[in-house]
Each structure stands twice: as structure tokens, then as C-alpha cells.
Amino acid sequence: MSTVAFVVISILTLSAALAAATLHRLMHAALTFAVMFIGISAFFFLLGAEFVGLVQVFVYIGAVAVLIVFTILLTRHDQEKTSEFNWSGTVIALAVFVGLLWAIAKTKSLSVAPPPIESITVQRIGDILMTSFVWPLQCVGVLLTAALIGALVLVLEEKPQ
Amino acid sequence: MADLLDQIFIHAKQWLLSFAIGRAPDWIVQIASSLINIGALLGVFLTLFALISVLERKILGRMQNRYGPNRVGPFGLFQPVADGIKMLIKEDIVPTRADKIVHFLAPILIAAAAILSLGVIPYGRNMTPFVIDGGILFFFAVGSATELTVFMAGWGSNNKYSMLGAMRAIAQMISYELPLLITVLPVVMIVSSLNPDKIVALQGNYSFGFIPHWFVFTPWGATAFLLFFVSGLVESNRTPFDVPEGESEIVAGHMTEYSGFKYATFFLAEYLGMFAISGLGITLFLGGWHAPLQFLEFIPSYVWFFIKLSILLFVYIWLRGTLPRTRVDQIMNFAWKFMLPMAFTCVIAAAVWHYTGRGARGWLWSLAVIALVYFALSIFLDTKNKFAPRTYRFAE
């Protein structure tokens, strides 16, 4: 059952990723990119990491994809221009892929039998964040607040002279 | 007897499933169970959509001193059937220069997101269609996909009004998602769970046998509920916050280039979104499916849920009949300068309520916190005598 699901989700994710890399119109690429994010969150659900899957949808579809779409809309004017096949990009992508494959094949955890998957509930993540990881959590909170205030300062309306 | 009535739909589902259990493999039973839930959900809410679309026009008509639809069937109740037939046989127009695929997918995805978010709400005792530990998170994760679909509609139509409408819709959705999420936080803090069933369960007791322990009866809960309701109005693009489809300025916003059944799908998605956000409000603040008085508990739980839902929907329609449309910059100012600070105050007030013992003392203290911030904000944001002569920066 889960193998079938894995294959289906893999095909969906990979084809969406391929489409995002090869489609000519940037907006289509951005939208297929969002489909790929959904595929990845489906993987998290399949592995029982419900919280990570939900956050994946929440952050990447709700925020990152919208941000990408807006960036394209506000900056590009040559939407119709078609780009030629990018050889250097392909070579770099292949090199990164081979490097990752080599690194993964070398890890010892591949030969170790995986422990039985116990689903990590949101409750447990909350408990851990509020007890053993409370300081990192606070630091991240301060960082994000600083980023928020910085963004507000950047867009503040200038006083008329 | 009361118990049987309360659980009658659960029994019906078990009875339906009993044909499959033992004869078919487990995964077929599982899929059948999900399909029954989905079917029930769609059946109930599509019927409710049909009903509310005619009731809305009737109520608006009453408020504006006219009849409203009254030709089709008794009291015009068959109006949705006529509307449906009309929408189905209308010509489906796709602009020549539109992006065909994106234009086609947008209404489907927007309705799918709305239906998905309906799935995690507990409609009655043991009646949550999709039980998931992080139900509240699921609701908002699915809801956040709506922005992208609205954008798809606006961009795919290749029309400036569509694009402007989509931009407006996304701008106000993103702005109001923040207060919406933060007003949910106090409830999650107090219950210490993201599970809608647990949130409802904690509101099930009564003080002295007649005051229900709904969160709306605490100062932080009442404030958070009001903020939540206003944010919900904005998220579902309802009047007075329907600038994305302001007819007088940008035709119909992102729905300009849609006709026939696709337009009806947008309409459906808007109403389903309204049901979902009201349902979540009921779950979080209004005690879910619990009865308002203890001796009324013999009435089945789902009846209470739908009574509360109808009241909230009536308030939506009432507001639409009463208030004029706000301006875009007013909506944004209101979100960032008032809603957001008040939402944070709710979180603090809930913490105060918790640490002063969740009783009468905590009630007064949290009221004090909220009143303090409210008055400080009202002094700070007061624009009296501070209106500068209007300058036009972009349209000269």
C-alpha cells in the first residue's frame, strides 16, 4: 500500500520538478514548483511526520510560492522570451546530483535496518520545543521579530519634505 | 433514545461498512469509510450552499424592503435549482489570450481547498470527518493554498481587472492571515493541543449547571472571537471587505473572465470558505457541538452545531445588508495597526487568565489587560485633528 503511494507521489513530484525546470513561461514553472512542494509534503505524511508535512504546505505553498509568483510578476517584463538550452546549468545540476548520490551511498545508515516508524505527534513536538529546545526557539523568535520590524521599517512611508 | 439520536449517523455509517468488513481487504474498508465521510460532507454542505444562497437573497430583500426571489417553488425555495440549470447551460467563455490550463484549473483548486478545510471540523460527538492531530494547522495550511489559486485565476485570465482583483485579494488575505492565526493561539495555548476534538472537549463543562465553559465567555476569548470573526470576513472576501470584487472599480476582480459553471464554482468556494471559517470559529470559541445549557443536552450534538452555524451565517448576511464597502488602504491600516496588536494582547491576556487560576480573579485580570491595551490603542490611533491635506502621489 505505502509502496504504491510512494511510487505515485514520486512520479508526481519528479514530473512537477522536471516541468518547473523545463517549462518556458516562468509563471508556469513557478506553479509547477508549488505542485512539487505538495508532493514533498505528501512524502512527509507518508513517513508519519504529520507536523512537518503541514508546515511544508503552510510555508512553501502559502508563503514561498506566493513570494516567487509576486517576484516574477513585479520584475520580469520579457515573459514571452524563450531561453535556449542551458548547458552549464545542466552540468552543474548533474555534478550536484552525482555528489549527493555518492554521499548518500557512503553513509552507514543505509545498511542499518530502519527502526519502526512511530508517528511523531504535534503534541510531542510541542512538548520538546517547550522543554529541551526552549532557548533555540526563543532565539528564532527574536530573529523573526527583528526581520518583521526590519521589513516594516523598509516599507515605511517617507515623510513629505 | 437521546443517545441513539445523537449517534444515529455513526451507526448508519457502521451499518453501511458492515457489508464490507470481513469480506473485503482492510484497505477497501478504509477507503469506503473515507468515501462515506466525503460523501456526507459534500452532501450536507452543497445542500446548505443551495439553501443559504436563496436565504441570503431573501434576507437581503427583507432588509432592503423588497421581496427577493419568490417565483420558483414555495417561497422561492427552488431558486437554487433554477440557478443551477441556468449556470450549467450558459456558454463557457474563455478569453482567446488567456492561459487555458491555469484559467481552467483555478476554480477547481479553489473549491478543492475550501472542501478540504471543511474536513477537520467536529460537527458532532464522534463526527469529525478527518481526524488528525494537528487539525487546526491543517485547516490553515489548506487555507493558505487559496492565495495561490486566486492568483492563478487573476493571472490566467490575462485581464487587467482580474489581475488587480487578484492582487487585492492576496494582499488582504496575507494581511489578515496574521491576526487570524494569532487569535487562534490563545485557545491552542489554553487547551495545549491543536486537535479540534480536544478543544471542543475542554469547553464541555458548565459552572453552576448553566454557564457553559465556552472560551467566548472569557474576556480574552470574546476579544479573540471578535477579531477572528472580522478576519474571517476578510478571508472569505465578504462585505464589507469585498474590495477584490468591487463592481464599481474592477468589474468582478479575479472572477471577471469566468462565466457559466466556472463562475458558479467560485461562488461555491466562497460560501464553502465561509462555512469553514464559521465552523472553526464555533469549534474554537463557541463550544463546538456542546449545548448552551446543561438540560438541553438531550438535543443531538450536530443540531447544536448547525444552529450555531446558522446564527453565524445570518450575521454574515446581516453585515452584508448593513455595511458599505471599505477602502483598500482602510482595510490594510486596520489589520496592521489595530487587529495585530489586539491579537497579541489576547495571547497575553490568555496567559494572565491561566496563571491567575482560570477563575473569577483571572477573568478580571485578563479583562484589565485587554481594556488597558484597547484604550491605549484608541488614544494612540486617534486621527482627530490630524488630517493632512490630501496629496495624490500616483494619480496626478
Chai-1 contact restraints between the chains, C-beta under 6 A:
chainA,res_idxA,chainB,res_idxB,connection_type,confidence,min_distance_angstrom,max_distance_angstrom,comment,restraint_id
A,M1,B,W27,contact,1.0,0.0,6.0,A-B,restraint_1
A,A34,B,L148,contact,1.0,0.0,6.0,A-B,restraint_2
A,E50,B,G134,contact,1.0,0.0,6.0,A-B,restraint_3
A,F51,B,G134,contact,1.0,0.0,6.0,A-B,restraint_4
A,L54,B,G134,contact,1.0,0.0,6.0,A-B,restraint_5
A,L54,B,L137,contact,1.0,0.0,6.0,A-B,restraint_6
A,L54,B,F138,contact,1.0,0.0,6.0,A-B,restraint_7
A,L54,B,A141,contact,1.0,0.0,6.0,A-B,restraint_8
A,V57,B,A141,contact,1.0,0.0,6.0,A-B,restraint_9
A,F58,B,A141,contact,1.0,0.0,6.0,A-B,restraint_10
A,F58,B,S144,contact,1.0,0.0,6.0,A-B,restraint_11
A,I61,B,A145,contact,1.0,0.0,6.0,A-B,restraint_12
A,G62,B,S144,contact,1.0,0.0,6.0,A-B,restraint_13
A,A65,B,L148,contact,1.0,0.0,6.0,A-B,restraint_14
A,V66,B,E147,contact,1.0,0.0,6.0,A-B,restraint_15
A,V69,B,F151,contact,1.0,0.0,6.0,A-B,restraint_16
A,T121,B,D133,contact,1.0,0.0,6.0,A-B,restraint_17
A,V122,B,D133,contact,1.0,0.0,6.0,A-B,restraint_18
A,V122,B,G134,contact,1.0,0.0,6.0,A-B,restraint_19
A,V122,B,L194,contact,1.0,0.0,6.0,A-B,restraint_20
